[in-house]
Amino acid sequence: MIRNLPLLLAIFLVGLSLRSIATTASLSPFLYGTTVLISTLLLLLSVFAIILNLGVQRIEKIRSRMDL
């Protein structure tokens, strides 16, 4: 899993950009479907990775407090 938060945010922004292009531009059905599929996959990947990343950071922060 990707643990670099700026990279995850960049992937999220690329997914949002592709989604906005798909909804505003008049594309052929093949390009529309491909763009929507890729944007959905990027958005899902980035959101799940961000949630897991923040959870792991929180657990590591708690663990480091308990070690002191």
MARKEDO-642719 format. One record per atom (N, C-alpha, C): residue number from 0; residue in three letters; atom name; x, y, z. Coordinates in nm, 2 decimals, decimal comma. Example, Ala and Ser with C-alpha at 12.3 -4.5 7.8 and 13.67 -1.06 7.14 Angstrom:
% MARKEDO-642719
<atom num="0" residuo="ALA" atomo="N" c1="1,32" c2="-0,57" c3="0,78"/>
<atom num="0" residuo="ALA" atomo="CA" c1="1,23" c2="-0,45" c3="0,78"/>
<atom num="0" residuo="ALA" atomo="C" c1="1,32" c2="-0,33" c3="0,78"/>
<atom num="1" residuo="SER" atomo="N" c1="1,28" c2="-0,22" c3="0,71"/>
<atom num="1" residuo="SER" atomo="CA" c1="1,37" c2="-0,11" c3="0,71"/>
<atom num="1" residuo="SER" atomo="C" c1="1,29" c2="0,00" c3="0,79"/>
END
This chain:
% MARKEDO-642719
<atom num="0" residuo="MET" atomo="N" c1="0,08" c2="-0,12" c3="0,00"/>
<atom num="0" residuo="MET" atomo="CA" c1="0,00" c2="0,00" c3="0,00"/>
<atom num="0" residuo="MET" atomo="C" c1="0,09" c2="0,12" c3="0,00"/>
<atom num="1" residuo="ILE" atomo="N" c1="0,04" c2="0,23" c3="-0,07"/>
<atom num="1" residuo="ILE" atomo="CA" c1="0,12" c2="0,35" c3="-0,07"/>
<atom num="1" residuo="ILE" atomo="C" c1="0,11" c2="0,42" c3="0,06"/>
<atom num="2" residuo="ARG" atomo="N" c1="0,22" c2="0,47" c3="0,11"/>
<atom num="2" residuo="ARG" atomo="CA" c1="0,22" c2="0,54" c3="0,24"/>
<atom num="2" residuo="ARG" atomo="C" c1="0,27" c2="0,68" c3="0,23"/>
<atom num="3" residuo="ASN" atomo="N" c1="0,28" c2="0,73" c3="0,11"/>
<atom num="3" residuo="ASN" atomo="CA" c1="0,32" c2="0,87" c3="0,10"/>
<atom num="3" residuo="ASN" atomo="C" c1="0,20" c2="0,96" c3="0,08"/>
<atom num="4" residuo="LEU" atomo="N" c1="0,17" c2="1,04" c3="0,18"/>
<atom num="4" residuo="LEU" atomo="CA" c1="0,05" c2="1,12" c3="0,18"/>
<atom num="4" residuo="LEU" atomo="C" c1="0,04" c2="1,22" c3="0,06"/>
<atom num="5" residuo="PRO" atomo="N" c1="0,15" c2="1,30" c3="0,03"/>
<atom num="5" residuo="PRO" atomo="CA" c1="0,14" c2="1,39" c3="-0,09"/>
<atom num="5" residuo="PRO" atomo="C" c1="0,11" c2="1,31" c3="-0,22"/>
<atom num="6" residuo="LEU" atomo="N" c1="0,17" c2="1,19" c3="-0,24"/>
<atom num="6" residuo="LEU" atomo="CA" c1="0,14" c2="1,11" c3="-0,36"/>
<atom num="6" residuo="LEU" atomo="C" c1="0,00" c2="1,07" c3="-0,36"/>
<atom num="7" residuo="LEU" atomo="N" c1="-0,06" c2="1,03" c3="-0,25"/>
<atom num="7" residuo="LEU" atomo="CA" c1="-0,20" c2="0,99" c3="-0,24"/>
<atom num="7" residuo="LEU" atomo="C" c1="-0,29" c2="1,11" c3="-0,27"/>
<atom num="8" residuo="LEU" atomo="N" c1="-0,26" c2="1,23" c3="-0,22"/>
<atom num="8" residuo="LEU" atomo="CA" c1="-0,34" c2="1,35" c3="-0,26"/>
<atom num="8" residuo="LEU" atomo="C" c1="-0,33" c2="1,38" c3="-0,40"/>
<atom num="9" residuo="ALA" atomo="N" c1="-0,21" c2="1,36" c3="-0,46"/>
<atom num="9" residuo="ALA" atomo="CA" c1="-0,20" c2="1,38" c3="-0,61"/>
<atom num="9" residuo="ALA" atomo="C" c1="-0,28" c2="1,28" c3="-0,69"/>
<atom num="10" residuo="ILE" atomo="N" c1="-0,28" c2="1,16" c3="-0,65"/>
<atom num="10" residuo="ILE" atomo="CA" c1="-0,36" c2="1,06" c3="-0,71"/>
<atom num="10" residuo="ILE" atomo="C" c1="-0,51" c2="1,09" c3="-0,70"/>
<atom num="11" residuo="PHE" atomo="N" c1="-0,55" c2="1,14" c3="-0,58"/>
<atom num="11" residuo="PHE" atomo="CA" c1="-0,69" c2="1,18" c3="-0,56"/>
<atom num="11" residuo="PHE" atomo="C" c1="-0,73" c2="1,30" c3="-0,66"/>
<atom num="12" residuo="LEU" atomo="N" c1="-0,64" c2="1,40" c3="-0,67"/>
<atom num="12" residuo="LEU" atomo="CA" c1="-0,66" c2="1,51" c3="-0,76"/>
<atom num="12" residuo="LEU" atomo="C" c1="-0,67" c2="1,47" c3="-0,90"/>
<atom num="13" residuo="VAL" atomo="N" c1="-0,58" c2="1,38" c3="-0,94"/>
<atom num="13" residuo="VAL" atomo="CA" c1="-0,59" c2="1,33" c3="-1,08"/>
<atom num="13" residuo="VAL" atomo="C" c1="-0,72" c2="1,26" c3="-1,11"/>
<atom num="14" residuo="GLY" atomo="N" c1="-0,77" c2="1,18" c3="-1,01"/>
<atom num="14" residuo="GLY" atomo="CA" c1="-0,90" c2="1,11" c3="-1,02"/>
<atom num="14" residuo="GLY" atomo="C" c1="-1,01" c2="1,21" c3="-1,03"/>
<atom num="15" residuo="LEU" atomo="N" c1="-1,01" c2="1,32" c3="-0,95"/>
<atom num="15" residuo="LEU" atomo="CA" c1="-1,11" c2="1,42" c3="-0,96"/>
<atom num="15" residuo="LEU" atomo="C" c1="-1,11" c2="1,50" c3="-1,09"/>
<atom num="16" residuo="SER" atomo="N" c1="-0,99" c2="1,52" c3="-1,14"/>
<atom num="16" residuo="SER" atomo="CA" c1="-0,97" c2="1,59" c3="-1,27"/>
<atom num="16" residuo="SER" atomo="C" c1="-1,03" c2="1,51" c3="-1,38"/>
<atom num="17" residuo="LEU" atomo="N" c1="-1,00" c2="1,38" c3="-1,38"/>
<atom num="17" residuo="LEU" atomo="CA" c1="-1,05" c2="1,29" c3="-1,49"/>
<atom num="17" residuo="LEU" atomo="C" c1="-1,20" c2="1,28" c3="-1,48"/>
<atom num="18" residuo="ARG" atomo="N" c1="-1,26" c2="1,28" c3="-1,36"/>
<atom num="18" residuo="ARG" atomo="CA" c1="-1,40" c2="1,27" c3="-1,34"/>
<atom num="18" residuo="ARG" atomo="C" c1="-1,47" c2="1,40" c3="-1,39"/>
<atom num="19" residuo="SER" atomo="N" c1="-1,41" c2="1,52" c3="-1,37"/>
<atom num="19" residuo="SER" atomo="CA" c1="-1,47" c2="1,64" c3="-1,41"/>
<atom num="19" residuo="SER" atomo="C" c1="-1,46" c2="1,65" c3="-1,57"/>
<atom num="20" residuo="ILE" atomo="N" c1="-1,35" c2="1,60" c3="-1,62"/>
<atom num="20" residuo="ILE" atomo="CA" c1="-1,33" c2="1,60" c3="-1,77"/>
<atom num="20" residuo="ILE" atomo="C" c1="-1,44" c2="1,51" c3="-1,83"/>
<atom num="21" residuo="ALA" atomo="N" c1="-1,46" c2="1,40" c3="-1,77"/>
<atom num="21" residuo="ALA" atomo="CA" c1="-1,56" c2="1,30" c3="-1,82"/>
<atom num="21" residuo="ALA" atomo="C" c1="-1,70" c2="1,36" c3="-1,82"/>
<atom num="22" residuo="THR" atomo="N" c1="-1,73" c2="1,44" c3="-1,71"/>
<atom num="22" residuo="THR" atomo="CA" c1="-1,87" c2="1,49" c3="-1,70"/>
<atom num="22" residuo="THR" atomo="C" c1="-1,89" c2="1,62" c3="-1,78"/>
<atom num="23" residuo="THR" atomo="N" c1="-1,79" c2="1,70" c3="-1,81"/>
<atom num="23" residuo="THR" atomo="CA" c1="-1,81" c2="1,82" c3="-1,88"/>
<atom num="23" residuo="THR" atomo="C" c1="-1,78" c2="1,82" c3="-2,03"/>
<atom num="24" residuo="ALA" atomo="N" c1="-1,69" c2="1,73" c3="-2,07"/>
<atom num="24" residuo="ALA" atomo="CA" c1="-1,65" c2="1,72" c3="-2,21"/>
<atom num="24" residuo="ALA" atomo="C" c1="-1,74" c2="1,63" c3="-2,29"/>
<atom num="25" residuo="SER" atomo="N" c1="-1,76" c2="1,65" c3="-2,41"/>
<atom num="25" residuo="SER" atomo="CA" c1="-1,84" c2="1,56" c3="-2,49"/>
<atom num="25" residuo="SER" atomo="C" c1="-1,74" c2="1,46" c3="-2,56"/>
<atom num="26" residuo="LEU" atomo="N" c1="-1,74" c2="1,34" c3="-2,50"/>
<atom num="26" residuo="LEU" atomo="CA" c1="-1,64" c2="1,23" c3="-2,54"/>
<atom num="26" residuo="LEU" atomo="C" c1="-1,72" c2="1,12" c3="-2,61"/>
<atom num="27" residuo="SER" atomo="N" c1="-1,65" c2="1,05" c3="-2,69"/>
<atom num="27" residuo="SER" atomo="CA" c1="-1,71" c2="0,93" c3="-2,75"/>
<atom num="27" residuo="SER" atomo="C" c1="-1,74" c2="0,83" c3="-2,64"/>
<atom num="28" residuo="PRO" atomo="N" c1="-1,84" c2="0,74" c3="-2,66"/>
<atom num="28" residuo="PRO" atomo="CA" c1="-1,88" c2="0,65" c3="-2,56"/>
<atom num="28" residuo="PRO" atomo="C" c1="-1,76" c2="0,56" c3="-2,50"/>
<atom num="29" residuo="PHE" atomo="N" c1="-1,67" c2="0,52" c3="-2,59"/>
<atom num="29" residuo="PHE" atomo="CA" c1="-1,55" c2="0,45" c3="-2,54"/>
<atom num="29" residuo="PHE" atomo="C" c1="-1,46" c2="0,53" c3="-2,45"/>
<atom num="30" residuo="LEU" atomo="N" c1="-1,43" c2="0,65" c3="-2,49"/>
<atom num="30" residuo="LEU" atomo="CA" c1="-1,35" c2="0,74" c3="-2,41"/>
<atom num="30" residuo="LEU" atomo="C" c1="-1,42" c2="0,78" c3="-2,28"/>
<atom num="31" residuo="TYR" atomo="N" c1="-1,55" c2="0,80" c3="-2,29"/>
<atom num="31" residuo="TYR" atomo="CA" c1="-1,62" c2="0,83" c3="-2,17"/>
<atom num="31" residuo="TYR" atomo="C" c1="-1,62" c2="0,72" c3="-2,07"/>
<atom num="32" residuo="GLY" atomo="N" c1="-1,64" c2="0,60" c3="-2,11"/>
<atom num="32" residuo="GLY" atomo="CA" c1="-1,64" c2="0,48" c3="-2,02"/>
<atom num="32" residuo="GLY" atomo="C" c1="-1,50" c2="0,46" c3="-1,96"/>
<atom num="33" residuo="THR" atomo="N" c1="-1,40" c2="0,47" c3="-2,05"/>
<atom num="33" residuo="THR" atomo="CA" c1="-1,27" c2="0,45" c3="-2,00"/>
<atom num="33" residuo="THR" atomo="C" c1="-1,23" c2="0,56" c3="-1,90"/>
<atom num="34" residuo="THR" atomo="N" c1="-1,26" c2="0,68" c3="-1,92"/>
<atom num="34" residuo="THR" atomo="CA" c1="-1,23" c2="0,79" c3="-1,83"/>
<atom num="34" residuo="THR" atomo="C" c1="-1,30" c2="0,77" c3="-1,70"/>
<atom num="35" residuo="VAL" atomo="N" c1="-1,42" c2="0,74" c3="-1,70"/>
<atom num="35" residuo="VAL" atomo="CA" c1="-1,50" c2="0,72" c3="-1,58"/>
<atom num="35" residuo="VAL" atomo="C" c1="-1,44" c2="0,60" c3="-1,50"/>
<atom num="36" residuo="LEU" atomo="N" c1="-1,41" c2="0,49" c3="-1,57"/>
<atom num="36" residuo="LEU" atomo="CA" c1="-1,35" c2="0,37" c3="-1,50"/>
<atom num="36" residuo="LEU" atomo="C" c1="-1,22" c2="0,41" c3="-1,44"/>
<atom num="37" residuo="ILE" atomo="N" c1="-1,13" c2="0,47" c3="-1,51"/>
<atom num="37" residuo="ILE" atomo="CA" c1="-1,00" c2="0,51" c3="-1,45"/>
<atom num="37" residuo="ILE" atomo="C" c1="-1,01" c2="0,60" c3="-1,34"/>
<atom num="38" residuo="SER" atomo="N" c1="-1,10" c2="0,70" c3="-1,35"/>
<atom num="38" residuo="SER" atomo="CA" c1="-1,11" c2="0,80" c3="-1,24"/>
<atom num="38" residuo="SER" atomo="C" c1="-1,17" c2="0,74" c3="-1,12"/>
<atom num="39" residuo="THR" atomo="N" c1="-1,27" c2="0,64" c3="-1,14"/>
<atom num="39" residuo="THR" atomo="CA" c1="-1,33" c2="0,57" c3="-1,02"/>
<atom num="39" residuo="THR" atomo="C" c1="-1,22" c2="0,49" c3="-0,95"/>
<atom num="40" residuo="LEU" atomo="N" c1="-1,14" c2="0,42" c3="-1,03"/>
<atom num="40" residuo="LEU" atomo="CA" c1="-1,04" c2="0,34" c3="-0,97"/>
<atom num="40" residuo="LEU" atomo="C" c1="-0,93" c2="0,42" c3="-0,89"/>
<atom num="41" residuo="LEU" atomo="N" c1="-0,89" c2="0,53" c3="-0,95"/>
<atom num="41" residuo="LEU" atomo="CA" c1="-0,80" c2="0,62" c3="-0,88"/>
<atom num="41" residuo="LEU" atomo="C" c1="-0,86" c2="0,68" c3="-0,76"/>
<atom num="42" residuo="LEU" atomo="N" c1="-0,98" c2="0,72" c3="-0,76"/>
<atom num="42" residuo="LEU" atomo="CA" c1="-1,05" c2="0,78" c3="-0,64"/>
<atom num="42" residuo="LEU" atomo="C" c1="-1,06" c2="0,68" c3="-0,53"/>
<atom num="43" residuo="LEU" atomo="N" c1="-1,10" c2="0,56" c3="-0,57"/>
<atom num="43" residuo="LEU" atomo="CA" c1="-1,12" c2="0,45" c3="-0,46"/>
<atom num="43" residuo="LEU" atomo="C" c1="-0,99" c2="0,42" c3="-0,40"/>
<atom num="44" residuo="LEU" atomo="N" c1="-0,88" c2="0,40" c3="-0,49"/>
<atom num="44" residuo="LEU" atomo="CA" c1="-0,75" c2="0,36" c3="-0,44"/>
<atom num="44" residuo="LEU" atomo="C" c1="-0,70" c2="0,47" c3="-0,34"/>
<atom num="45" residuo="SER" atomo="N" c1="-0,71" c2="0,60" c3="-0,38"/>
<atom num="45" residuo="SER" atomo="CA" c1="-0,65" c2="0,70" c3="-0,30"/>
<atom num="45" residuo="SER" atomo="C" c1="-0,73" c2="0,72" c3="-0,17"/>
<atom num="46" residuo="VAL" atomo="N" c1="-0,86" c2="0,71" c3="-0,17"/>
<atom num="46" residuo="VAL" atomo="CA" c1="-0,94" c2="0,73" c3="-0,05"/>
<atom num="46" residuo="VAL" atomo="C" c1="-0,91" c2="0,62" c3="0,05"/>
<atom num="47" residuo="PHE" atomo="N" c1="-0,91" c2="0,49" c3="0,00"/>
<atom num="47" residuo="PHE" atomo="CA" c1="-0,88" c2="0,38" c3="0,09"/>
<atom num="47" residuo="PHE" atomo="C" c1="-0,74" c2="0,39" c3="0,15"/>
<atom num="48" residuo="ALA" atomo="N" c1="-0,65" c2="0,43" c3="0,06"/>
<atom num="48" residuo="ALA" atomo="CA" c1="-0,51" c2="0,44" c3="0,11"/>
<atom num="48" residuo="ALA" atomo="C" c1="-0,49" c2="0,55" c3="0,21"/>
<atom num="49" residuo="ILE" atomo="N" c1="-0,56" c2="0,67" c3="0,19"/>
<atom num="49" residuo="ILE" atomo="CA" c1="-0,55" c2="0,78" c3="0,28"/>
<atom num="49" residuo="ILE" atomo="C" c1="-0,61" c2="0,74" c3="0,41"/>
<atom num="50" residuo="ILE" atomo="N" c1="-0,72" c2="0,67" c3="0,41"/>
<atom num="50" residuo="ILE" atomo="CA" c1="-0,78" c2="0,62" c3="0,54"/>
<atom num="50" residuo="ILE" atomo="C" c1="-0,69" c2="0,53" c3="0,61"/>
<atom num="51" residuo="LEU" atomo="N" c1="-0,63" c2="0,43" c3="0,54"/>
<atom num="51" residuo="LEU" atomo="CA" c1="-0,54" c2="0,34" c3="0,60"/>
<atom num="51" residuo="LEU" atomo="C" c1="-0,42" c2="0,41" c3="0,65"/>
<atom num="52" residuo="ASN" atomo="N" c1="-0,37" c2="0,50" c3="0,57"/>
<atom num="52" residuo="ASN" atomo="CA" c1="-0,25" c2="0,58" c3="0,61"/>
<atom num="52" residuo="ASN" atomo="C" c1="-0,27" c2="0,66" c3="0,74"/>
<atom num="53" residuo="LEU" atomo="N" c1="-0,38" c2="0,73" c3="0,75"/>
<atom num="53" residuo="LEU" atomo="CA" c1="-0,41" c2="0,80" c3="0,87"/>
<atom num="53" residuo="LEU" atomo="C" c1="-0,43" c2="0,71" c3="0,99"/>
<atom num="54" residuo="GLY" atomo="N" c1="-0,49" c2="0,60" c3="0,97"/>
<atom num="54" residuo="GLY" atomo="CA" c1="-0,51" c2="0,50" c3="1,08"/>
<atom num="54" residuo="GLY" atomo="C" c1="-0,38" c2="0,45" c3="1,13"/>
<atom num="55" residuo="VAL" atomo="N" c1="-0,29" c2="0,41" c3="1,04"/>
<atom num="55" residuo="VAL" atomo="CA" c1="-0,16" c2="0,36" c3="1,08"/>
<atom num="55" residuo="VAL" atomo="C" c1="-0,08" c2="0,47" c3="1,15"/>
<atom num="56" residuo="GLN" atomo="N" c1="-0,08" c2="0,59" c3="1,10"/>
<atom num="56" residuo="GLN" atomo="CA" c1="-0,01" c2="0,70" c3="1,17"/>
<atom num="56" residuo="GLN" atomo="C" c1="-0,07" c2="0,72" c3="1,31"/>
<atom num="57" residuo="ARG" atomo="N" c1="-0,20" c2="0,71" c3="1,33"/>
<atom num="57" residuo="ARG" atomo="CA" c1="-0,26" c2="0,73" c3="1,46"/>
<atom num="57" residuo="ARG" atomo="C" c1="-0,21" c2="0,62" c3="1,55"/>
<atom num="58" residuo="ILE" atomo="N" c1="-0,21" c2="0,49" c3="1,50"/>
<atom num="58" residuo="ILE" atomo="CA" c1="-0,16" c2="0,38" c3="1,59"/>
<atom num="58" residuo="ILE" atomo="C" c1="-0,02" c2="0,39" c3="1,62"/>
<atom num="59" residuo="GLU" atomo="N" c1="0,07" c2="0,44" c3="1,53"/>
<atom num="59" residuo="GLU" atomo="CA" c1="0,21" c2="0,45" c3="1,56"/>
<atom num="59" residuo="GLU" atomo="C" c1="0,23" c2="0,57" c3="1,66"/>
<atom num="60" residuo="LYS" atomo="N" c1="0,15" c2="0,67" c3="1,65"/>
<atom num="60" residuo="LYS" atomo="CA" c1="0,16" c2="0,78" c3="1,75"/>
<atom num="60" residuo="LYS" atomo="C" c1="0,12" c2="0,73" c3="1,89"/>
<atom num="61" residuo="ILE" atomo="N" c1="0,02" c2="0,66" c3="1,90"/>
<atom num="61" residuo="ILE" atomo="CA" c1="-0,02" c2="0,60" c3="2,03"/>
<atom num="61" residuo="ILE" atomo="C" c1="0,08" c2="0,51" c3="2,08"/>
<atom num="62" residuo="ARG" atomo="N" c1="0,14" c2="0,42" c3="1,99"/>
<atom num="62" residuo="ARG" atomo="CA" c1="0,24" c2="0,33" c3="2,03"/>
<atom num="62" residuo="ARG" atomo="C" c1="0,36" c2="0,40" c3="2,08"/>
<atom num="63" residuo="SER" atomo="N" c1="0,40" c2="0,51" c3="2,02"/>
<atom num="63" residuo="SER" atomo="CA" c1="0,52" c2="0,58" c3="2,06"/>
<atom num="63" residuo="SER" atomo="C" c1="0,50" c2="0,65" c3="2,19"/>
<atom num="64" residuo="ARG" atomo="N" c1="0,38" c2="0,69" c3="2,22"/>
<atom num="64" residuo="ARG" atomo="CA" c1="0,35" c2="0,75" c3="2,35"/>
<atom num="64" residuo="ARG" atomo="C" c1="0,36" c2="0,65" c3="2,46"/>
<atom num="65" residuo="MET" atomo="N" c1="0,31" c2="0,52" c3="2,44"/>
<atom num="65" residuo="MET" atomo="CA" c1="0,31" c2="0,42" c3="2,54"/>
<atom num="65" residuo="MET" atomo="C" c1="0,45" c2="0,37" c3="2,57"/>
<atom num="66" residuo="ASP" atomo="N" c1="0,55" c2="0,38" c3="2,47"/>
<atom num="66" residuo="ASP" atomo="CA" c1="0,68" c2="0,33" c3="2,49"/>
<atom num="66" residuo="ASP" atomo="C" c1="0,76" c2="0,43" c3="2,58"/>
<atom num="67" residuo="LEU" atomo="N" c1="0,72" c2="0,55" c3="2,59"/>
<atom num="67" residuo="LEU" atomo="CA" c1="0,79" c2="0,65" c3="2,68"/>
<atom num="67" residuo="LEU" atomo="C" c1="0,76" c2="0,62" c3="2,82"/>
END
